[in-house]
Amino acid sequence: MGWPDLTHYECQVNSFHLEDYAPVEVALLEDGQPQISDADQVTLLRLGLAVADAVRNRVRAHASRTPIRCIISANDTNGVFRFHRIRSGEQWGVLNLDQYQWEMAVIVDDRP
């Protein structure tokens, strides 16, 4: 399938663009590039945190209590929500948030 592991697969399948569901303005530059203000990027992160809370509650309702990670990011062109099961030896992206230079990111882990 082209993914190095199940975590990468889940992050591709379990993702969506937050700006498609949030009350934010996405302006288009002359070259067609989307542009989202800093304030609207914060709105996208807040929406992502609300979605993470809902996903976490759904997972907690199951007896198996699978450990999950929600990854929320926003930059000047989009905002994305992803989640995956936490697996030993697998990870998507960079867990050190200080390494994100061009976007804001939040990681929400839930472990039984």
N, C-alpha and C positions, 0 to 999 in steps of 0.2 A: 504494500500500500504506500510505501514511501516515508512512513513515520519511523523514527528511531525506536520508539517505545509507546506503550499505551498512554502514558501521560501526555505526550505530544499529540496523539490522536484525540484524546478527550478534550484537550485545549482547543483544537480546531473545531470539533463537533459541538462542544458546549460553549459556544461564544456568540456574542451578538454585539452590534454597535448601539451604544447607549443613546447617541444623538437621534436615533430613529424613534425613540420613545420619550424623550425629555423636552421640556419647554425651553429649548435653547435656540439661539439664532446661529445658523451656519451660513455665513456669507460666502460668496464665490468670488475669487480674485479674477482678474482679467484672463489668466491662463487656465481658468476652470478649477483651480485648487481650492478646496474648502478652507475656511478660516473660522475658528471658534475663539472667542475672547477668553481671557483668564477667568473671569467671573463665571462664564458658562462652563468652563472646564471643571470648576469646583462643583457646579450643579450636577455635572455628569458623575463626578466621584461620589457625591451624596446619593444619587440614584443607585449607583453601583453598590454602595454600602447597604441600602435598603434591599436590593436584590440578594446580596450575600446573606443578609439576615433571614430572608424568606427561604433560600436554598438550605441554609444551615438548619432551620426549623424543620424542613421536610426530611432532611437526612436524619436528624435526631429522633424523628417519629418512628424510624425503623428500628427493629430489635438489634440488628447487626452493628449499628452506630459506626458506619464507615468513616474514617478520617478523611476530611476534604480540605482543599485549598481553593479559595476564591481570589482571583487576580483582577483588579480593577485598575484601568489606566486611562489617562486623558492627556491629550496634547492639543496643539493648535489646529489639527485637522479632524480629530475624531476621539471618541471614547469607547472603550471595549471592556466587556465583562466576560470572564472565562472562569470555569471551575473544573477541577479534576480530583480524583481520588489521590490521596497522599500515599506514595509507594516508596519503599526503601530503594535507594540507588537511582531514582528517577526524579527529574525536576524540569519544569518549564520556565524559561527566562532566568533572570538574575534575582536571587533572594535579597541581595544587598541593595536596598532601595537608593542608597547614595550614588550608585553607579548609573542610575537613570538620569541622563543629562537633558533630554529633550521632551520629557513627559513627566507627569505626576503619576505615581502609582501607589496602590494600597494592596496589601496582601492580608487576607483574613483566613487563618487556619482554625479548624475545629477538629479536635481529637478527642475520642472517648476517654 
